[in-house]
Amino acid sequence: MTLFYNSAWKLDGHLSRWLVAVILAPPIIYSMMTEQYLVFYGMMLVIGGLTWWEFSRNLFGAERLGLLTLAQAGWLAVATGAFFYGPSGQSLGLVLALALGAGYTMWILEEESGPVVLNLLGRFALGQLYLSFLLSFFLLLKKADSGGRWLVYVLIVTVVADTAAFYIGRKLGGPKLWSKISPNKTVSGLLGGAAFALLVSIACTLFLNSDPVTLASLGLFLGFWGVVGDLFESTIKRALSIKDSSSLLLGHGGFWDRLDSILFNIVPVYVLADFMMN
């Protein structure tokens, strides 16, 4: 009976990953492709806000509601600056976000010890640079020429690479990639994911009206670079002794868990798209 229950639980957890993906994919892709830019802006504010809630709950503690509020305000500043004013607004918003964190730590300095204050300030700054800044590149890319197509491209390549790495690594096994940080990742999974990212990029040549060699090179790079983003998040979670950032997405964990690879991949895609436009 126990064995049956455990097997059923694992199956349900596995199927829930696909169920969540099927439910979320259509509205996300629609917001990326639609010419109604405010729809995408609003969706990113929600996703960023939920991701920040997960991050702050784990790194600040649930009782630091004031710091969470300022973190959300910082994300709003960076996102709004990037969406309405481009890279200059993005930079100005980031400075404002960091200033909010500094102001909070100065305010609590009389109540908390110096090491605690510096720890909180460091975690706040990490979150603004890692979450707010990187997430805002989605908004920059959306406003670029053919930005919606590039957004769909980076989403598909990252998801395919991640999924292929999971199944290939599970099937072939072999040497671990970095067992101390992410015990389930294998070298075979890394190589398999990168190979699929390359193939998907080549398949997207007509969709993006781009040079196949350039896209193939980009896809191969994203296959490896996305894993760096995954390992970066895993390092933080390992330091905090947590497995998932939350349970908002059932078998997927939380939004932060799903964004780990794409947060790193969005930047080189934006840089290439911007370069090709100029």
N, C-alpha and C positions, 0 to 999 in steps of 0.2 A: 504493500500500500504506500509506504513512504517512497519507494523507488518510483512508482507511477506518478506520485504527486510531484516529485522533483523533476521528472522528465517533462511532465505537462507544463510546469512552471517555466522551464527553460524554453519549451516550444512557444508558449505564449509570449515570453519576453522577446524571442527572436522574431515572431510574426508582428509584434507590436512595432518593431523598428520599421517594417515595411508599411504598416498601417499609418503610422505617423507621417512617413514620407509621402504616401499617396494623398493624405489629407492636406498637408502643407504645401506640396509642390505646386499645384495649380494657382493658388492665390499669389505665391511668391513670384512665379514666372510671369504671371499676368502683370503684376506691379512693375516688374523689370521691363516688360515690353511695351506697356501702354504709354501713350504720349501725355497722359495726365500725371505729370511729374510729382504733384503734391500727394498722390496716392502712394508712390514709392517713398517719399519723404516721411509720411505718416507711418508707414509700415516699418521703416528703419528706426524711427523714434521708439516704437513699441518694442521691437526686437532688442535694440540697444538698452532700453530701460529694463527689460526682463533680464538681460545678460548682466547688467550692472547690479541688479538685485541679487543674483546668484553670487557674483563676485564679492560684493560687500558682505553678504551673509556669512561667507566663508573666511574672508580676510579681515573684516572689521569686527564681526560679531553682530548678532541680531539686535543687540541693545544700542548700537551706535546709529540711531535713526537720523540724527543731525548730520552725520558724515555721509550717510546714504543719500540724504536729500541734496547735499552739496555736490555729491558725485553725479547725481542725476542732472543737476543744474549745469554742471560742467559738460556733461555729454550733450545737453541741449545746446549749449553755446558752441561747441565744436561742430556739431551736426548742422546747426543753422548757418554758421559762418561758412562752412564748406558748400552747402547747398545753394545759398543765395549769393555768395561772394567769391567762391572758388578757393584756390590754395591760400590766398592772402587772408580770407575770412577764416579758413581752417586754422591757420597759424595763430591769428588773434584770439580765436575761441579757445585754443589750447592754452595760451598764456593766461586767459581769464580763468579757465578751469583749474590750473595749477595755483593761481592766486587764491581761489576759494579754499583749496586745501590748506594752503599756508595760513590763511586767516583763521580757519577752524583750529589748527594746532596752536596758534598763538593765543587763542581764546581759552583753550583748556590747559594752557601751560601751568597755571596756578593750581590746578586740580590734579594733574597727572605728573608722573616723574619724567625727567628728560628722555630716557630710553624709550618709554612708552610713546611719547609724543613723536619722536623721530621715527619710530617703527610705523606709527599710523600715517605720518606724512609720506614715508617711503612707499607704503602700500597704496596710498591714494594716488601718488604720482605715477606709480607703476600702472595702476588701472587706467588713468587718463591717457598715458602714452600707448598702452597695450590695447585697451578697448576703445575708448573714445576716438583716439587719433586714427587707428587702423580701420575702425568701422566707418569713419567719415569718408574713406576712399571709395566706398560703395556709392555715396552721394556724388562725389566728384566724377566718378565714371558714368553715372546715370546722365549727367548733364553734358557729357562729351558726345561727339558725333558717333552714331551707331552704338551709343553707350549701352542701350538695352541689350543688344546682341552680345556685346562683350561681357555683360553681367551674366547672361545665360551661359555663355561659354565657360567662364571661370567656375560657375556653379556646377555645371555638368562634368567638367574635367576633374574637379576636386572630388565630387561624389563618386564618380566612376573609379578614380584611382584609389580612394579610400575603401570602396566596396571590393574592388578586385584584390587589393592587398589583404583584406580580411579573409576572403575565401581561398585565395592562393596560399597564403601563409598557413591557414588551417589545414589545407589539403597536403601541401608539400612539407611543411615543418622546416626543420633544419636549424642552423645557428640563429640565436637570438640577436636582435638588432641592438638592444640596450636593456638587458633584463632588469637592471636595478631601477630604471625609470618606468619602463613599459614592458612588463614580462611577457605579454602576448605577441608583441611585434617580432617578426622574423625578417631575415635578409631576403628570403624568397618572396615574402609579401611585399617588401619594399620594391624589389626589381619588377615583380609582376604588376604592381600598381603603376609604376613609372611607365612600363610598356603599354598599358592600357591608356594612360594619359596621352602618350605619344600618338596612339592610333585614333583616339577621339579627336585630338587636335587636327590631325590630317583630314578627318571626316568633316571638320567644321570649316574647311578652307572656303567653300562656296558660300556658306552661311555668313562668313565674315568678309568675303571678297578680299582675302589676304593671300600673301605668298605662302605656299605650302611648306617651304623650307623654314621660314620664320616661325610659322605656327608649330611645326614639328619640334623645333628647338625649344620653343616656349613650353609646349606640352610636356616634353621630357624634363625640363627644369622644374615645372610645377609639380610633377610627380614626386620629385625628391624634396623640393622646398616645402611642400605642404606637410610632409612628415616632420620637418623641423618645427613647424608650428604646432603640430600634434605633441611632439616631445616637450616643447616649451610649456604647454599647458599641463602635461603630465608631470613635469618637474614641480610645478607649483602645487598641484594636487597631492603629489607624493610628500612634499614638505608639510602639507596640512593633514596628511593621513586620511584623505577622502578619495572615494572612487569616482563618484559623479558629482557634478556641480549642483544638481537638483534632480527632482523626479518629474519635472514639468512635461517632458516628452516621453514618459514611460520608458520603453526599452532603449530609447535614444539618450537617456540622462536628461541634461538640461541644454539650454541654448548655447551656453558657453562651451559645452562638450561638442556640439555640432559645428561651432564656428572656428574651432582651433586651427584647422588646416587652411580654411578659406581666408581667415584674417591675415595670414602671411601671403597667400597667393594673390589676393586682390591688388596688392601694391605693384608687383612687376607687371601685371596685366594692365593696370592704369597707366603705368609709365610707358609701356609699349604702345598702347592705344593713343596716348597723347603725342608720342613721338611720330607715329604714323600720320596723325592729323596735321602735324607741322612739317 
